[in-house]
Amino acid sequence: MLATTSAVTGANVYLCQPLLGDAARSLHVSVGALGVLPTATQAGFAVGIALLVPAGDGVDRRRLILGLCTASSLVLAACAVAPTVFWLVACGLVLGILSPVPQLVAPLAVALAGGHRIGRTLGIVQGGLLVGVLASRAYAGVLASVAGWRAVFWCSCLATALLVLVLRRSLLAVPPAEPVEYRTALLSVPKVFAADPRVRRVTLSGALVGISFGAFWTPLTLLLEERYHYGPATVGLFGLVAAASALVSPLAGRLADRLGPRRAQTVMIGTVLAGWALLLPGGSGLGWLIAGVTVLDIGTWSNQVGCQRVLFALRPTMQSRLNACYFTLRFLGIATGSLAGTLAWRYDGWRAVACVGAAACAAALLVAALPHRARVTRRRTRRPPR
C-alpha cells in the first residue's frame, strides 16, 4: 500500500513532461516557453520537502499524508482548467509543494518494519515510486494524444482522490519516536547539515546527481519532438525504456550494505556518468539514446536508495528531517538541471545538454569519492622541567 501511495503521488510531479508540446499548442505559446512548467513543479517539490517533511518526526505521518493528498487532488483539478500559461505554471508550483508524500512514506515504512532491513524496505518503496514516475510519462503521453492534455490532469485528480479514500481505511497511525515541535524540527535540519560531514557529503553529491537527472528529461521531450518528430504518446512511452531501474531499485540498498557507503556511491554515480557517455551520440542515433536512458536511470535511482540508506542509519530518530535535507537539495538540483538543460538545448542542442549533465555527474563523483579530512585534536602535554 505504501509503495502504491508513492507511485500515485510521485507521478503527479512528472506527468507534465510529455504534455509540453500539446499544452503549448493549446495555450498558443512555444514549447520552449512552457519548459518552465516542470522547473516550477520540481522547485515547488523542493520547497514542500524542506517545509513539510521535517514535520514527520513530530506528528502523525498518516494525518499529514492524507491532508497533502486531499489538497493535491484539488490543485490537479485547477491544472486541468488552466486558461493561461501563468495559471498552469502557478498551479504546477503549488502541486509540487503539496507532493512530497513519498518522502514521508519512506520513514513511515522503515518505522512499520521496526527499523530492520532498511535498504530492502527503501528499495521496495522506491520501486513503487519508480513505477509511478515511469508510468506517469507513459499514460500522460498516450492519454494526451487521445483526449488532450487536460484529461491527464483530470485522471490524476481522480486517482489521487481515490487514494485518499483507500488510505483513510487502511493506513495505520504511527506515533513519532521522539515528539518534537515543528519549529524545532525545521530549525534542526540546517544544523545537522552543518554539523555532520557525512550528511553534507551524501546530500551534496545527491544534489549534483539531481542536476544531471533534471538536465536530461526536459530536453529529452524537446529532442524527441523536434528532431525525431515524435508525438506526445511516443514521448510518454519512451519513459518505459528506463523501467529497468524499477527492477534494480530493491537491490541498491543491499549493494550499499555489501560494498560500504562510499564505494557503493562511487559505483552508482559512475553508472550515471556512463549513461551520459552513451547519450552523447543520442542526438543522431536512437539506439544510443535508448541505451543511455536505461543506464542513466539505473544509476540515478540506485544512487538515491544508497543515499537514503546511509542517512537513515546515521540518526534513526531524525529520519524525516534527514530525508528532508537530502531531497530538498536533490530536487533543487533537479529543478536547476531542468532549467540548465533547457537553456543548453537552446544554445547548442543535444551536445550542450550532454555536457551539462556529464559535468554535474563528474562533480558528484568527486564529492562522493574524495576522502574526508577529519579534524584531529591533539592534546598538548607539558613535560616536567628537568
Summary of the structure (lengths in Angstrom):
residues: 386
radius of gyration: 21.0
end to end distance: 75.2
largest distance: 94.0
contacts: 1472
relative contact order: 0.15
helix: 84%
strand: 0%
